[in-house]
Structure formats: structure tokens, C-alpha cells
Amino acid sequence: MVAPCLMGLEGLIGGELKRMDARDVAPENGRVFFSGDENILCRANLWTRYAERILIVVGSFEARTFDELFEGTKALEWERWIGKSDAFPVKGSSVSSKLFSVSDCQSIIKKAVVERLKTKYHVPWFEEVGYPRQIQFHIHKDVAYLMIDTSGNGLHKRGYRRNGVAAPIKETLAAALSDISFVKKDSVVYDPMCGSGTILIEAALKALNVAPGIKRSFSCEKWGIIPDTVWRDERERADSLIRRDAAFEGFGSDIDPAAVKTASENAFKAGVAKRIRFTTGDVADFRCDSGIVICNPPYGERLLTLAEAEKVYKTMGKVFPRRQGNSYTIITPDEDFERVFGRKADKRRKLYNGMIKCQAYMYFK
């Protein structure tokens, strides 16, 4: 199996997969390979906070020509996952490879899977009326990986953020910021530019040890291949591991009253509304005597002009003082952030917010 992810999160995913008892965990750029049984497949979908989805690797092989792509695909055991009435759409990508046309690769792979299934099911054509098995391919440096998506909707879609605001942060990245900020079950966490509340909600879910996927469904649940008892056991296990005695508290504020209302609604949907208080307020009025501050301030590429963004950074430098008991994690793509903020970070970590390369500036000394 493989878990694709935002660049910079591979190590975090590797760690959580090992804690799930997955085997052969091997992080690479933008993905983490691992192996395990049906329980691990279900557990990974339910529990990963940082991966984008969980894919079954059907096979991999060198493919420098369309003939090699066709024959390599046809040789794989697609019948193990696809029934004769199931739909099997194909999508994918190609990077730094001789086979650079994604549409042509898509067509070749589809034909090869059809030919393979014809020989196994002894039928001339396929209705494809069953629940889809989404085939994904990724060709990198002339090596093709053929996979089937088990998640359906991306795993960042926890099910609570039906309402959003401009320039939201992805749930997987928000969870990662909580991890690198060392949020624990008794932490007090602040976000003075909370937007739709995603950072605080993910911090609460982590502190309470709530499986992020516990309230949603997954594509492979509808395949009829994995026994319902496996899903039931894994969901019951996840419920039993919730830290109901956690003392976590979250405090969020935003200058936009509509954002505060949305954040409150999202926290309610996530089941953590009792743990987080949202209020309307300007970051200039922010005060924190002791706690963890995590924020994703507006910046020129998203909402504000560069000058406006730098004005916010200067304000943050004043209201985020160096103080024992406080830590600050601020994510931004602005390379001049430290200069404008007023001091060098104690640690920096490169992360991606979607396709935008950012830095998480961390202050804790």
C-alpha cells in the first residue's frame, strides 16, 4: 500500500503508520509505502491525520514504451479487486518519463485492464455498473505504479468542514502543525486568525486522540471485499482509544464575524465544540500568558497585498512576545517573515500548503 501526502509530511506519516502496526514502512518524496492486512488498510484510512488517501499498489514495472505499459498492466492481478460488473475508471500522472502523455497512458492502461479481465471472466465487454474501483497510475522516471484508491474522497475531508472561508488551510496540514507544535492532551492552544477553525479543530482531535476518519465512510467499504466485521472492529477500537479525560482547551479569534460563526459550526460538527471557544477579535488585541499559538496568517498570494500582510506580521511580532511557557508556530510562504516579524525562528520546517511552498516558523525558546 501507499499513502500519498503533501511534501514535507512523509516523516509524520511514517511515524503514525508504525504506531498503527503497519509493516515495511518506507517514506519517499510525497508518499509513504507500507504493508499490512485488511485491518491495517481500514486502520490507516480511519487514523491517518496527514496522508491524502490510501492506495493499494497492484504492481509496478518499468515502462518506457506504450507496449511495455500495456503488457505490464495486463500482467497484474486486477481480478483480485475488480468484479465483472464493477466500474474501473483510470486517472493518473507522469513525471520525468518518456511516456509523458497522461491521456494516452490512461487509454492504454484501461485497454490492458479490460483485456486482462476478459481472459478471467470470459466476457466480451463490461457494463461497469458496479461501485467504482478507481485505478490510479503514477509514472516517475519510467517506472509505472498501478494502484487502486481505497479512500474515495481525499482523507483531508474529515466530514466536519462543510462550510469554509477564503484561503482555508488543508486539514492534513493543520494536523501536522499541531504535531510539530507538540500539542498534548492537556495543552492550551490559541489561533488568533482562526478562519474556519481548522487548526484548532485538528489540535483538539489530536489531543483527544479522535481518529480523524471516524465520522466518514471510505470507498473500499462498498466493495464487498473487506468483511464488515473488520470495519466494525476497527471503528470500535478507535472509539475505545478516545481520551475523554483530556484537559485540552482551544481559543480562536478572527476579525471576521462570519468566519467565527463558521468555525463554531465546524467545531460542533467535529464533536469538539465544548473544547474550543471562538470569539471575534483583532490580532492586535491578542494576549496569551501561557500556551501554544498556531496560526496561518493571511499573506499576499491569498488575501492581502504584501504591504498589508507585512503589517500583520509586525503586529504579530509585538503580541507574540518571547515568554517562558509560550510557543508560536506560524506558517507562511513569505521568505521575509522573520525580518518583518522581528526575530529569527528557533526552528524552521519546510511544508506545502497545497502547491504553495511555505515555512513553518517555530518559536519556543
N, C-alpha and C positions, 0 to 999 in steps of 0.2 A: 504494500500500500504506500501511498504518498500523500503528504499534506502540503499543498501549495500555500504560500504565505507572502505577505508584504516583505520586501527586502529589509533585513535588519532584525527580523523576529525569529530566525531559524534556531538560534540557541535556546530561546524561551520555549519553543515548540518541542525541541528535542528533550528538554528537561521535563516538560509535562507528560510527554509520551512515555518516558521512562518511569515516571511515577504511576502511570496507568498500567504498568507491567507489559508494555509493548516490547518487542524484541528487535534486534538488529537496527537500532535507531541510528540513522546516518544523515545529518544535516548537510545540505548543499545550498548553493545560491538560490534563494527564492522557493525552496521546497525542502521537505524532510521525509526521507524514506523510512519505513518501519514495517514490521511484520507482526502477525498475531492471528487469533482465531475470531470467530463471529462475535464473541463478547468484546474483544478489543476493537473491532470495527464499530460496534454500537457505542462503546465507551468513548472512543475518540470523537465521534460525532457529538455526543452529549456533552463532553467535558472540555474539548479544546477551546481555550479562550483566544488564541492568537492565529490559528490556521484559517484559511479561506474556505476550504472544503476538504473532504476525504475521498480519495480516488483509489480504486482497485487497479493495480498495474497488471494488465492482462499479459503484457510481454514487451520486450524491447529488442531492437536489432539495428544493424547498420542499413541505411537506405540512401544511396547516392543517385539512384535512378528510380523511375516510376515502376519498372519491373521488380526491383528489389523491394519497394514499398508494398506492391501488390502481393508478392509471394510471401513476404514476411508477415503481413497482416493475415493472409489466408491460412497460414500455418498455425495460428493461435487458436486456443480452445474457446471460441465465442459461444458455443452451445452450452457451456457451463453456466453462463449468465443470461443468455437471451433465448427465450422460448420462440416457437414458430409463429406465434401471433403477436409477439411484443414489438413495439416500435424501437428503433435504434438510430436516432439522428446522430450526426457526426459534426464536430466542430474542433478547432484547434489552432495551432500556431507553428511557425517555423522561424528559427533564428540561426544565422550564420551557417546555412546549409545550402547545398546545391539545389535541393527541392524547395524553392522559395515561394512558389505559388500556393497559397493556402487553399484556394478554391479547387485547384487541380488535385492536391493531396486529399482533400475532403472527398472528392468524387472517387478517386482510386481506392481509398480505404472503404468507402461504402460498398463499392463493387466487390471488393475482396471479401468483406464480411458476408455479403449476400451469397457469393459462390461457396464459401465455407459452410454456411447454414443449409444451402441447397443439398449438399452432399450428406449432411447429417439428418435432415428432416424429410428428404426426398419429396420436396415440393418445388414446383417451377417458379413460384413467386410468393411474396409475403405481404399480407394485408396490413401489418403494423398497426393493429387496433388496440393492442395491449398497452399497459403502463410503460412509458419510455425508459429505456436504458440509454442514458446519454453517453455516447462514446466521445472521449476527448483524446486528441493526439498532440504531442509536442515533439518537434524535431529540432534538435540542437546539435550543431557540429556533425551533421549527417548521421546522428543516432536517433531513431524514432522510438518514442514511448507511446504505447497504446493503452488507454485506461478507460474505466467506466466510473462515472460520478455516482457516489452513494448518497450525497448530501441533498441535492436538489437546489433550493435557494442557498446562496452563499452563507457560510456559518456566521458571518458578522450580523446576519439578520436574526437576532435573538427572539423577535416577536413582540418587543415592547415599544420600539420606536416607529410607530405608525405616523407620528407627527414629527416634523423636522423644522429646522430653521436654516437660514442661509449658511453655506460652508460648514456643514457638520463634520465632526471627526468620526472616523470609522470605529465601530465598537471594538474590533480586534486591536486597533492601535491604542484606543483608550484603556483597554485592559492591560496592554503592555506597559503603558505609562504608570499604571498602578503597581505593576510588578517591580519595575526598576526603581520606583519610589518607596519600595518596601512597606506597602500597605498591609497591615496585620488585622487580626480580628478585633483588636481594641483601639485601632487608630482613629484619630480625628482628622478628617480630610476636608479641605476647602478648595473651591473653584470660584474665584470672583468674576469670571467671564464665562459662565456655565453654559450659555446657549441652550440646547435641548437637554442638557443634563447628563450626557452620555458618560463623561469621565467619572462623575460621582456615582452614577448607577453601576458602572463596571467596577468601581472601587468597592461598593457595597456588596456586589455579588461575589467578589473575590474574598472580602473579609468574612462573609457569612458562609463561604465555601458552597455556594449555589452553582450547580452545573449550568453553564450559560445556555445550553440547548434543551433544558428540561421542559420548557413550555412550548416547544415546537415539534414538528414532525420532519421526517427525512425521506428522501426519495426511495431508499432501499427498504423502508418499512412496507412499501406497497408491492414489492417484487414477489412476495410469496416464497422466497428462498430462505431467509433467515427466520427461524421459528419465533412466534410471538412470545414464547416463554423467555427467550433471550432478551428481548426488549423490555419485557416486564421486570425481569430480574435486575437489569441494569438501571432502569428507572427507580426501582425500589432501593437499590444500592445508593443511587445518587441522593434520593430523599433522606436516607438514613445518615448521610455524611454532612448534611447542613448543620452549621454551627449556630443553633438557635440561642445559645447563651452569649454570643459575641456582643461586645460593647461598642461596636463601630458607630460613629456619628459622622454625618456629612453635612456641609453647609455650602450652598451655592447661591450666587447672586449674579444678576445681569442687569444692564442698563435698560434693556428692552422688556417691558412687562409681558408682552406676548411670548417671548422666549421663556420667561419664568413660568408662565401658565403651562406651556408645552412641556417643560422639564418636569413639573409636578405631575402632569398626566402620564408622562413616560415612566416616572418612578413608581407610580401607582400600578401601571401595567406590569412592571418588572417585579412587583411584590416587595419593594424596598421603601415605600413612601414613608413608613414610620421611622426610618433611619436617616432621612435626609430632609433638611429644611431649606426651602428656596425662597429668596426674597428679591425685591427689586432694589438695585443699588449700583452706584458708580464705583469702579475700581479705585478711584481716587480716595474713596472713603473707607477702603478695606483696612481692617485691623485683625491681626492674628497673634495671640500671645504664645501659643504653643500648638503645633500641629503640622500636617503635611499639606502643602499647597501644590496643586497640579493644575495647569491651565494651558489652553490653546488659544492665545490671543489673536485678534484679527490682524491681518497683515495685507500688504499692498496687492498681492496676487489674488486675494479672496474678496475682501470687503472694503478696505480703506486704501487711500493713496499712501505712498511711502512716508510722506511727511506726517500724515495722521497716525500711521502705525508707530512711527518713532516717538511721537508724543505720548502714546500709550506706554511704550517701553520705558520712557523716562519716568512716567508716573509710577510704574511698577517698581522701578529701582528705588523710589522713595518709600513705598508702602510695603515692600518686601525686604525689611532690614535683616542684616546678619544678626541672628539671635539664637542662643542655645535653646534647643527644643523645637526649632523650626527647620523645615527643609522646603525647598522650592524646586519643582520640575516644570520647565517651560518649553514647549515645542514650537519651533518656528523655522521657516526656510531662510530667514534673514541672516546673512553671514556677519552683518554688523551689529547683531543684537547685543553682544557683550559690551561693546563700546557705548552704545546708547543707554543700555541698562545701568551701566556704571561700574561693573566689576566682572572679572573673569569667573567663569564657572569652575566649580571644583571638579566636575567631570562632564564630558560631552559624549553623546551617543548618537550615531547616525541612524535615522529612521526615515521611512517614507510615509507620507500622508497621501494615499492614492498614488499618483505618479510624481508627486512633488517631493524632491529630496529635502529633508529637514534635519535639524539638530535638536536633540533634547538637551537643554542646558540645565544642569543639576547643581544646586547649591545646598550644601548640608554642613559645612564647617563654620 
